[in-house]
């Protein structure tokens, strides 16, 4: 190999008319290759949009994980109940309770916001993972088998996509006799399945025509190893990036369903959408009860969206700058 390389360098020097007295002239520096992930990270760490989204997401996750330690009070004790009067049904901010009470129950609003981040994260992550798992199954079947299997799966996906996502989630949630956190997760995950299935199916169809898959088929490799060793691993990149965007949608959908009363009815475990629904009873006298959970939902969804869009641009060759 070294002899061949020296010969190529010599031919390059002769073609360029370079004198043999300059041994390094005409040679190309031998630099190591850069992986797709490393190349994407080089662009992402200089992208302010990604850094803002990453900061918001990391802060949200850390607050959700350490919520019981960060909350100044527990979320179910009416510390300010004695201050509730007909003239002031919702006590405002004061020492030790900067955001005041959450209503006539006198519970600390700030503590419930912090504790509610954990429930919101659990619902969003579990719903996204469940939707991702279902989408991978359907997308793999459609992309690997093709034919009538692809037709049946895609017609099912088209029917699900033809319905508005929130309407479909409400329809699924109402099928359960008693609303709970898990019915909320199931309803949202069903909405996300066709998104992942269609995206994975398209990626796998592109992989079916690639050279390495055609070479494996020519060598007699069976469909199973080709699908799970070659096609599926190389098709998951866009799907995983899409999961960050879907996570933001899952948080918004969870808040919408909880606002409509289809979430966990037990308010001892606060959740931002649930708090937003309870706040409408006091909107005339204390609009801040609706502002704070709504602001948390918007900021967190905005952070996940910024991070997901930046990841998609960094990993997409067509959008690289």
N, C-alpha and C positions, 0 to 999 in steps of 0.2 A: 504494500500500500504506500509506503514512504517513497519507494522508487517511482511508482506511478505518479505520485504527487509532485516529486521533483521534476519529472519529465513534463508534466502539465505546466509547471511554473516556467520551465525553460522555453516551452513553446509560446507561452504568453509573452515572455520577454522578447522573443524573436519577432512575434507578430506586432508588438508595439515598437520595435526598433530600439529596444533598450540594450545598452552595452552590458556585456557579461561582467564588466568590472564592478558593477553595482549589484551585489547579490540579492538584496531585498527589494529591488525595484520591480514593480509589476505584480508583486505577491499580494494576496488578499489576507487581511488579518483573520486568524482562526479564532472566532468567538463562539462560545457555547450557545445552544439554542435556549429559547425562553418558552415556557409552557403557556397555555391559554390563560390559566388562572393567574400566573405571575404577571403576564402582560396586562390582564384586566386590573389587577391590584395596583399596578404602577399608575394607571389612569385614574382609578377610583380615589387613591389617596391624595390626588391633586384636584379632585372634583369637590367644590364646596357644597354642592347640592347633596351629594352622597354623604359627606361628613355631617351635615345638618341632620339628615334623616337617620344616620347611624347613631348620632348623639341622642336624639329623641327616643329612638328604639331602645338603646341600652339603658337610658334612665328609666324608661317605663318598665323594662324587665326587672331591673334592680329594685325598683320601688315595689313591684308586685311580689318579688321573692321575699323581701325583707319587710313586707307590710306590717306584720304584727309588732315588729321592733320599732318601726318608724312612726306608727300611729301614736299620738300622745295619749289617747284614751281608747277604751274599747268602744265598739260601735253599737252597742245595744243597751247602754245605761243612760237614763234620762238625767244627766247632770244639771241641765238648765230647766228641768220641769217646773221647779218652784217659781221661775221667773215668767212662766206663761200666763198671760192675762188676756181678757177680752180685747183690750186696746192694743196689746202687743202679743199676738199669738205665736210669733216666731222671734225669739230673742236674737238680737244681732251680735256682732263680734265684741269680745271683751277679753280681759286678761285670761290666758290659758285656753281660750276658745276663739281664735282669730276670725273664723268664719261664722261663728254663732251656732245656733241649733239648726237641725234639719226639718223642724216643724213643731207641732204641738207636743211631740214626744220628748223634746228637749235633748236629743242625742247630738253629739259633737259632729258637725258637718265635715270638718277637715279629716277627722279620723275615719269617717265612713267613706270619704273619697279615696283615701289611701288604701283602706281595706278592700274597697270595690275594685281597685286595679287588679287584684289577684283573681277575682272571679271573672273579670273581663278578659284577662290573659288566658285563663283556663278555657273559657268558652271559645275564644278565637283560635287558639292553638289546636285544641282537640277537634274542632269542626274542620279546620284546614287540613289536619292530618288524616281525618276520616275521609274527607272529600278527595284528598290526594291519593289515598289507597284505593278508593273506588274508581277514580279516574285512571289510575295505572292499570288496574285489571281490565277495564273496558278498552282503554287505548291499546294495550298489548294484544288483546284478542283481535281487535280490528286491524291493527297494523301488521301482525304476524301472519294471520290466516288469510285475510283478504276474502274475496268472493262473497258468498251469501252471509258469512259471519260478519264481515265488514258492513254489508248492507243493513243487516238487522240491528247491529250495534249503533251505527250512525243514524238510522231512522229513530231509534229510541233517544239518542242524544239530541237530535233535531226537535223532537217533541218537547223535551225538557227545556231546551233553549228558547222555544217559541213562547214560553210563559215568562212573564216578568219574574225576576228572581225573588223579590219580596212576596209577591202573590203566591208563588210556589212554596216558599218557606212557611207562609201562614197556613196554606192548605195542609202541609205535612204536619205542622205543629198541632192543628186542630183535630187531627186523627187520634191523638192521645187523649185519654180520659182526664188525666190530671197533669197540668203543666209543671215542669221541673227544669232543672239545669240540663239534664241529659236529653230531654225532649227538645230543648233549644239547640243543643249540639247536633242532634240527628237532623233536625229541620234545616239547619244551615249547611251541614255537610252534603245533604242531598242536592242542594242548589249548586254546590261547587263541583260535583262529580262531572257533569258534562263539559265544563270548562277545561279541566285537566285531560279528560278523555280525548277531546277533539285536538288539543295541542299535541299530546303524545302520539296520537295516531298519525298526524301530519309529519312529525319528526321521524317516526318509524318508517313511513312510506318513503321518505327521502333516503333513509339508511338501506332500504331494500334494494335500491338501484346503485349503491356504492360499490366500489371495486373490491373491497375486502369481503363483503357479503357474497358477491358473485364468485370470488375465488374460493370461499369456503364451500359454497354449493357445488362448484366444479370438482372439489376434492372429495365430495360425498358426505360432508358433515350434515347431520340431521337438523331438522327444523328447530328443535328445542335448544340445543347448544348455540345455534346461530342467533336465536332470538334473545336468549338470556346472557350470552357472553359477548355478542357483538352489537346487535341492534339496540336492545334496551339500555345498556350503560351509556351508549353514545347519544341517546335520545332524551336523557333525563335532564340535561342542562337547562334548556328553556322551560321545562316543567317546574324545576325547583326555583328558578327565578320568578316564575309566575306565582308561586306559592307565597312569596313576600307581598305581592300585590293583592292576592286573594285574602291574605290575613287581615289587611286593612278593611276589605269589604266584609269579612266575617264579623269584625268588631262592630261595624256600622249596622249590619243586619241583626246582630244579637241585641244591640241597643234598641233597634226598632221593634223587635218582637217583645222585648221586655217592656217597652213603653206601652205596647198594646195589651199587656197583661198575659202574654203567652210564655213568659219566662218563669223563673223561680218565684213563687208567691211569698216565700219566707223572707221578710225584709231584715231578719237578724243577720243574714249573710248579704251585705249590700253589693249591688252591681250597678254600674253607671246608668244603663238604660232603665233599670228599675227605679233608681233614684230620680231620673228625669220624668218618669211617669207619675211618681208620687208628688213631684213638685208642682204639677199643674193644679193641685188643690189650693196652693198658696201663691199662685202666680200673681194675683192682684196685689197682695200685701208684701210678698218677698220674692221678687223675680230672680234674686241671686241663687235661690235653690235650684232653678233650672239652668242658670248660666254656667255654674261651675262644672257639673257633670257633662253638659254639652261641650264646654270648652275642652275638657279632658278627652272626650271622644274625638273631637276634631283634630286636636294636636297629635294624638297617637296615630290616628289613621293617616294624617298628613306625613308623619315621620316614616311610616311603613311604605307609603306611596313614593316618597322621594327616594328611599333606599332601593325599592324594587325597580323603579324606572332607571335609576343610575346603573344598577346591575345589568339590566337588559341592554342598555346602550353599550356598556363595556364589553359584554360577551357577544354582541351581535357584530359580525365583521362589516355589515353594510352601514352601520351607524357610527363606526369608529372615526375619530377625528385625529 
